Amino acid sequence: MNGPKLLNHLESYGFETLAALDPGVFYRVASERIRAGGRAVAYFGLPEEGGTCLVLILGFDSERRLEAMSVSVTDSFHSLTSEFPQLHLFEREISEQNCLEAKGHPWLKPVRYPLKSGSPVAPGTTDFFQVHGSETHEVAVGPVHAGIIEPGHFRFQCHGELVFHLEIALGYQHRGIERRLIGGPDKLTRHYMETLAGDTTIGHATAYCRAVETLSDSKIPPRAEILRAIMLELERLANHTGDLGALAGDVAYLPTASFCGRLRGDLLNMTALICGNRFGRSMIVPGGTAFDIDPALAKELKLRLDAAFKDVKNAAGLLWSTSSVMERFEGTGLVSKETAIALGLVGPAARASGVRLDTRHSFPVGAYKLKAVLPADAPESGDVYARAYMRWLEIKRSYELINDFLYSLPGGPIFIEPGAMRAERFVVSLNEGWRGEICHVAVTDAEGRFRYYKVKDPSFNNWQGLAMALRGGQISDFPLCNKSFNLSYCGHDL
């Protein structure tokens, strides 16, 4: 093998087909393919006898294809972060999890604290970046926060109110989910998937089930595909509606904040009406879905959906027509298109900066093959306003999709019993969650169990976008910018 392996999304391959490249060839080819438009979908270290197999998966969205390549290393690997910043967190994680030195990495700080025994991270790299000079000061927030917020540390370097630099440190929980998945699936595996990021139950559960179904050569019924899409869009609706309310609350605009807080609950209750759980747990299972929508329930859902959308439309309209809100939204927390591409941002955050990425369009599966989903034409200003308005456009799109899916539900079963997973195979499963692209990579062993399982939540891509949004802004803008991304702490700490 002298180059990358071309992959089809949701097609299983024998792991032996991903033959390791010579190290020099790997780094040269990886650089060439990223310059040619490749986007790092996943980059991880797979333990093997005598060392580590580094696997890089690149996405070429406009061509709807994936490329994968690997290299075997022992004590160290060559860092590409200086040239391709989108790899910085992937490489830091590889170094930390596999005790490898990332040679040439500009600042090899740990992703999760405390350091793993045997970590090659050099002394002093756990220190925070500092700006020195007269009248500069440092503001530290967290990792312990008030209320129910999960642990995360934010370190601001400021001159008065002006933010020179924001550094974000996460990963204080050490949940160990990826390690626990090895040897599965078992009776707890689906529970872990549903709680990887609690507000993205459907997104992660769907990515996992598709991986299992692909590895077991199982094709789920068409009705189950539509039901999954309905649940995914309901999850998107509820979270985006809640975010609009939270953004309104951060600029003290109470009408929209109050309305959207209630409406998020109404939309979550629609999910509960289908499966008995407001977050959709126990709905998505390998082989299909555990619950169905009969004609009476479809009619009730349609009535509730129409009523909720009408109210969300009114609540969102108040935001765009209120000058005091626009004064705070417009021009705040800017992330340029160039920065978004360089950092590998995904989802609404990327689209708000003019990067037209949407996995439902680039790698459509199931219901999204029947109903095309083009990336929404949002304002491309890359500010809080663009990220807020992007949510409104997503809400409208999800409302239309759910209506179409409810009307086009085919007959037939909602579940088939999946077979055993094939041995020594791997699969890449992508799904457009409400925050952006979710990626699951599953590798099976000789007995058809999980030898390795890698999860990438969209927050993994986007936290650095929040840091850049604060650069050159006011420290008082942090809560608003933070809400405009609304990223997951626990989804980052797997």
C-alpha positions in Angstrom: 0.0 0.0 0.0 1.6 3.3 -1.2 -1.2 5.7 -0.4 -4.4 6.2 1.5 -7.2 3.6 1.5 -10.4 4.8 0.0 -13.4 4.1 2.2 -17.1 4.1 1.8 -19.1 5.4 4.7 -20.7 2.6 6.7 -18.9 -0.2 4.9 -16.8 -2.6 6.9 -13.3 -3.5 5.9 -10.8 -6.0 7.0 -8.3 -4.3 9.2 -5.4 -5.9 7.3 -6.4 -3.7 4.3 -5.3 -0.7 6.2 -1.6 -1.7 5.8 0.8 0.6 7.6 2.8 3.0 5.5 6.4 3.8 5.9 6.6 6.7 8.4 8.1 9.1 5.9 5.4 8.2 3.3 2.7 8.5 5.9 3.5 12.0 7.0 4.1 13.1 3.4 0.9 11.6 2.1 -1.1 12.9 5.1 0.2 16.4 4.5 -0.6 16.2 0.8 -4.2 15.0 1.3 -5.0 17.6 4.0 -3.7 20.3 1.6 -5.9 18.8 -1.1 -9.0 19.5 1.1 -9.0 16.6 3.5 -10.5 17.2 6.9 -9.5 15.2 9.9 -12.6 13.1 10.8 -10.6 11.0 13.3 -7.0 10.4 14.3 -6.2 8.0 17.0 -3.6 5.4 18.3 -4.6 1.7 18.2 -2.4 -0.4 20.6 -0.7 -3.3 18.8 2.1 -5.7 19.7 5.3 -3.8 20.2 3.9 -0.3 19.6 1.0 1.7 18.4 -0.8 1.9 15.0 -1.7 5.5 14.3 -4.9 5.7 12.1 -5.8 8.9 10.3 -9.2 9.2 8.6 -9.8 12.2 6.4 -13.1 13.4 5.0 -13.6 14.9 1.5 -17.1 16.3 1.9 -17.7 17.6 -1.5 -16.7 14.2 -3.0 -18.6 12.3 -0.3 -15.7 10.0 0.4 -13.3 9.1 3.2 -9.6 8.2 3.1 -7.7 6.3 5.7 -4.1 5.6 6.3 -2.0 4.2 9.1 1.6 4.1 10.4 3.2 1.9 13.1 5.3 3.8 15.7 7.0 2.8 19.0 8.1 5.7 21.2 7.3 8.8 19.2 5.6 10.2 16.1 6.1 13.3 14.0 3.6 16.1 14.8 1.8 17.8 11.9 0.1 20.4 14.1 2.3 23.3 13.2 1.2 23.1 9.6 -2.4 21.8 10.3 -3.8 23.2 13.5 -6.9 21.0 13.2 -4.8 18.1 14.3 -3.6 19.7 17.6 -6.0 18.1 19.9 -5.9 14.7 18.1 -2.2 14.6 18.5 -2.2 15.6 22.1 -4.7 12.9 22.9 -2.7 10.3 21.0 0.4 11.3 22.9 -1.4 11.2 26.3 -3.3 7.9 25.8 -0.5 6.0 24.2 2.5 7.5 26.0 4.1 8.7 22.8 6.2 11.8 22.2 4.7 14.0 19.5 8.0 15.4 18.1 7.6 19.0 16.9 4.3 19.6 18.5 4.2 23.4 19.4 2.8 22.8 22.9 2.2 19.3 24.0 -0.2 19.9 26.9 -2.4 17.2 28.3 -6.0 16.9 27.1 -7.1 15.4 30.5 -5.7 15.8 34.0 -3.8 14.4 35.8 -1.2 12.9 33.5 -1.2 9.2 32.8 1.7 7.3 34.2 4.5 7.2 31.7 3.3 10.3 29.8 6.0 11.9 27.7 4.6 15.4 28.3 7.6 17.6 29.2 7.8 19.5 32.5 6.3 22.9 32.3 3.9 22.1 29.5 1.1 21.8 32.0 1.5 25.4 32.8 -0.9 27.9 31.3 0.2 30.4 28.7 0.9 33.8 30.2 1.1 37.3 28.7 3.5 39.6 30.5 3.6 43.4 30.5 2.4 46.4 32.4 -1.4 46.5 33.2 -1.9 42.9 32.0 -3.7 40.5 34.3 -5.0 37.0 34.4 -8.5 35.8 35.2 -9.1 32.1 36.1 -12.6 30.6 36.1 -13.3 27.0 37.3 -12.8 24.1 37.0 -15.5 24.1 39.8 -18.6 26.0 38.8 -21.8 27.0 40.5 -24.9 24.9 40.1 -24.8 21.8 37.9 -22.2 22.9 35.3 -19.5 20.2 34.7 -15.8 20.9 35.5 -13.9 23.0 33.0 -11.2 25.6 33.5 -10.9 28.9 31.6 -7.8 31.1 31.9 -8.0 34.6 30.4 -5.0 36.8 29.7 -6.3 40.4 29.7 -5.5 44.0 29.4 -8.3 45.7 31.2 -11.4 44.2 29.6 -9.6 43.2 26.4 -8.9 39.5 26.1 -5.5 38.7 24.5 -5.9 35.0 24.9 -8.2 32.3 26.4 -6.9 28.9 27.3 -9.4 26.1 28.0 -8.6 23.0 30.1 -11.1 20.2 30.2 -11.1 16.5 31.0 -11.3 16.4 34.8 -13.8 13.6 35.1 -11.8 10.7 33.5 -15.0 8.8 32.6 -13.1 5.9 30.9 -16.0 5.1 28.6 -13.9 4.2 25.5 -11.9 1.7 27.6 -15.1 0.2 29.0 -16.4 -0.4 25.5 -13.6 -2.8 24.7 -14.8 -6.4 24.7 -18.4 -5.4 24.0 -21.1 -5.1 23.1 -22.6 -6.1 26.4 -25.7 -5.2 28.3 -24.2 -1.8 29.3 -22.8 -0.7 26.0 -26.0 1.0 24.7 -26.4 2.8 28.0 -22.9 4.2 27.7 -23.6 5.3 24.1 -26.8 7.1 25.2 -25.0 8.9 28.0 -21.7 9.9 26.1 -23.2 13.3 26.0 -26.6 13.4 27.7 -28.2 16.0 25.4 -27.1 14.0 22.3 -28.6 10.6 23.2 -30.1 10.0 19.7 -27.1 11.3 17.9 -24.6 9.0 19.6 -26.9 6.0 19.9 -27.6 6.1 16.2 -23.9 6.3 15.2 -23.2 3.3 17.4 -26.1 1.2 16.1 -25.1 1.9 12.5 -21.6 0.7 13.3 -22.9 -2.5 14.8 -25.3 -3.1 12.0 -22.6 -2.6 9.4 -20.2 -4.9 11.1 -22.9 -7.6 11.3 -24.1 -7.1 7.7 -27.6 -6.2 9.0 -29.9 -3.9 7.1 -32.6 -2.3 9.2 -36.2 -1.9 8.0 -37.1 1.3 6.1 -39.7 2.3 8.7 -37.0 2.2 11.4 -34.8 4.5 9.3 -37.6 7.1 9.2 -38.3 6.8 12.9 -34.6 7.3 13.7 -34.6 10.4 11.6 -37.7 11.8 13.3 -36.0 11.3 16.7 -32.8 12.9 15.6 -34.6 16.0 14.3 -36.6 16.3 17.5 -33.4 16.2 19.4 -32.0 19.0 17.2 -35.2 21.0 17.6 -35.3 20.8 21.4 -31.6 21.8 21.8 -31.6 24.6 19.4 -34.7 26.0 20.9 -33.2 25.9 24.3 -30.1 27.6 23.1 -32.0 30.5 21.6 -33.6 31.0 25.0 -30.2 30.8 26.8 -28.7 33.3 24.4 -31.6 35.6 25.0 -31.2 35.2 28.8 -27.5 36.1 28.5 -28.4 39.5 27.1 -31.2 39.9 29.6 -34.0 39.7 27.0 -36.6 37.8 29.1 -39.5 37.3 26.6 -37.6 34.9 24.3 -35.7 33.4 27.3 -39.0 32.5 29.0 -40.8 31.3 25.9 -37.9 29.1 24.7 -37.4 27.6 28.1 -41.0 26.3 28.1 -40.9 25.3 24.4 -37.8 23.2 24.8 -39.8 21.3 27.4 -42.7 20.9 25.0 -40.3 19.4 22.4 -38.7 17.1 24.9 -42.1 15.9 25.9 -42.8 14.9 22.3 -39.8 12.6 22.4 -41.1 11.2 25.7 -44.5 10.7 24.0 -42.8 8.3 21.6 -40.5 6.3 23.8 -41.3 7.3 27.4 -38.0 9.3 27.9 -37.5 13.0 27.3 -34.0 12.4 26.0 -34.9 9.4 23.8 -33.1 6.8 25.8 -34.0 3.1 25.0 -35.4 4.2 21.6 -32.5 3.5 19.2 -31.3 -0.1 19.3 -29.1 -2.2 17.0 -31.5 -3.6 14.4 -33.9 -0.7 14.4 -36.0 1.1 17.0 -37.7 -0.2 20.2 -40.9 2.0 19.7 -43.2 2.8 16.9 -45.5 5.7 15.9 -49.0 4.7 15.1 -51.5 6.9 13.2 -53.0 8.4 16.3 -49.7 9.2 17.8 -48.5 10.7 14.5 -51.5 13.0 14.4 -50.9 14.1 18.0 -47.2 14.7 17.3 -48.2 16.8 14.3 -50.5 19.0 16.3 -47.9 19.5 19.0 -45.2 20.2 16.5 -47.2 22.8 14.7 -48.1 24.6 17.9 -44.5 24.5 19.2 -43.0 25.7 15.9 -45.5 28.6 15.8 -44.4 29.8 19.3 -40.7 29.3 18.5 -41.1 31.4 15.4 -42.6 34.2 17.4 -40.0 33.9 20.1 -37.1 33.9 17.7 -38.7 36.8 15.7 -38.5 38.9 18.8 -34.7 38.5 18.9 -34.1 39.6 15.4 -36.4 42.6 15.7 -35.0 43.9 19.0 -32.2 46.4 18.5 -30.7 46.0 21.9 -30.4 42.2 21.3 -28.8 42.8 17.9 -26.4 45.3 19.4 -25.0 42.5 21.6 -25.1 39.7 19.0 -23.6 41.4 16.0 -19.9 41.6 15.8 -19.4 39.7 19.1 -17.2 36.6 19.2 -16.0 36.6 15.6 -14.6 33.4 14.1 -13.5 33.8 10.5 -14.0 31.3 7.8 -10.3 30.8 7.5 -10.0 30.1 11.2 -12.9 27.7 11.2 -11.4 25.7 8.4 -7.9 25.7 10.0 -9.3 24.5 13.3 -11.6 21.9 11.7 -14.8 23.3 13.2 -18.0 21.3 12.5 -21.8 21.7 12.7 -23.7 25.0 13.1 -20.5 26.7 14.5 -18.7 26.0 11.2 -21.7 26.9 9.0 -22.1 30.2 10.8 -18.5 31.1 9.7 -19.3 30.1 6.1 -18.0 26.5 6.1 -20.8 24.5 4.5 -20.4 21.2 6.2 -23.4 18.9 7.1 -23.0 15.1 7.4 -26.6 14.7 6.4 -25.6 16.0 3.0 -22.0 14.8 2.6 -22.6 11.3 3.9 -26.4 10.7 3.8 -27.8 7.6 5.4 -31.3 6.1 5.6 -34.0 8.7 5.5 -31.5 11.4 4.5 -30.9 9.6 1.2 -34.6 10.0 0.5 -34.8 13.7 1.6 -31.8 15.8 0.6 -30.5 18.1 3.3 -28.4 21.0 2.0 -26.3 23.1 4.4 -28.4 26.1 5.4 -27.6 29.4 3.9 -26.8 31.2 7.1 -25.1 34.6 7.7 -21.4 33.9 7.3 -20.3 36.7 9.7 -19.0 34.1 12.2 -20.3 36.1 15.2 -22.9 35.4 17.9 -25.6 36.6 15.7 -24.7 34.1 12.9 -24.5 31.2 15.3 -27.8 32.2 16.8 -29.5 32.7 13.5 -28.0 29.4 12.3 -30.0 27.7 15.1 -33.2 29.3 13.8 -32.6 28.0 10.3 -31.9 24.5 11.7 -35.1 24.7 13.6 -37.1 25.5 10.5 -35.3 22.7 8.6 -36.0 20.1 11.3 -39.7 21.1 11.5 -40.0 20.6 7.7 -38.1 17.3 7.8 -40.2 15.9 10.7 -43.4 16.8 8.9 -42.2 15.1 5.7 -41.1 12.0 7.6 -44.4 11.7 9.5 -46.3 11.8 6.3 -44.0 9.3 4.5 -43.7 6.6 7.2 -43.7 3.3 5.3 -45.3 0.2 6.6 -43.5 -2.9 7.8 -41.5 -3.8 10.9 -39.3 -1.5 13.0 -36.7 -4.1 14.1 -34.7 -7.0 12.8 -32.4 -9.1 15.0 -28.8 -8.2 14.0 -26.4 -11.0 13.4 -23.0 -11.5 15.0 -20.4 -8.9 14.2 -17.7 -10.0 11.8 -14.2 -10.6 13.1 -11.2 -8.3 12.5 -13.1 -5.6 10.7 -13.4 -1.9 11.1 -16.1 0.7 10.2 -16.5 4.5 10.3 -19.9 5.7 11.3 -20.7 9.4 10.9 -23.9 11.2 12.0 -24.9 14.9 12.1 -25.8 15.5 15.7 -27.3 18.9 16.7 -23.8 20.2 17.6 -22.2 18.8 14.4 -20.5 15.8 13.1 -20.3 12.7 15.4 -17.8 10.0 14.5 -17.6 6.5 15.8 -14.9 4.1 14.7 -15.3 0.5 15.7 -12.6 -2.2 15.3 -13.4 -5.9 16.0 -11.0 -8.6 17.3 -10.7 -12.3 16.2 -13.9 -13.2 18.1 -16.0 -10.4 16.6 -15.9 -8.3 19.8 -14.8 -4.7 20.1 -11.0 -4.6 20.1 -11.1 -0.8 20.0 -13.8 1.8 19.9 -13.1 5.5 19.2 -15.7 8.2 19.7 -15.4 11.8 18.6 -18.1 14.2 19.8 -18.4 17.5 17.8 -17.4 19.4 20.9 -13.9 17.9 20.5 -13.6 19.9 17.3 -15.2 23.1 18.4 -13.8 24.1 21.9 -10.9 25.8 20.3 -13.4 27.9 18.2 -14.7 29.3 21.5 -11.2 30.3 22.5 -10.6 32.1 19.2 -14.0 33.8 19.5 -12.8 35.6 22.6 -9.5 36.8 21.2 -9.6 40.5 20.9 -13.0 40.7 22.5 -14.2 41.8 25.9 -14.1 39.4 28.9 -17.7 40.3 29.7 -18.6 38.7 26.3 -17.5 35.3 27.5 -20.9 34.0 28.8 -22.6 35.1 25.6 -19.9 33.5 23.3 -19.9 30.4 25.4 -23.7 30.0 25.0 -23.4 30.6 21.3 -21.3 27.5 21.0 -22.9 25.6 23.9 -20.3 22.8 23.8 -20.3 19.6 25.9 -17.8 19.0 28.7 -18.7 15.3 29.2 -18.6 14.6 25.4 -15.0 15.8 25.4 -14.1 13.5 28.4 -14.5 9.9 27.2 
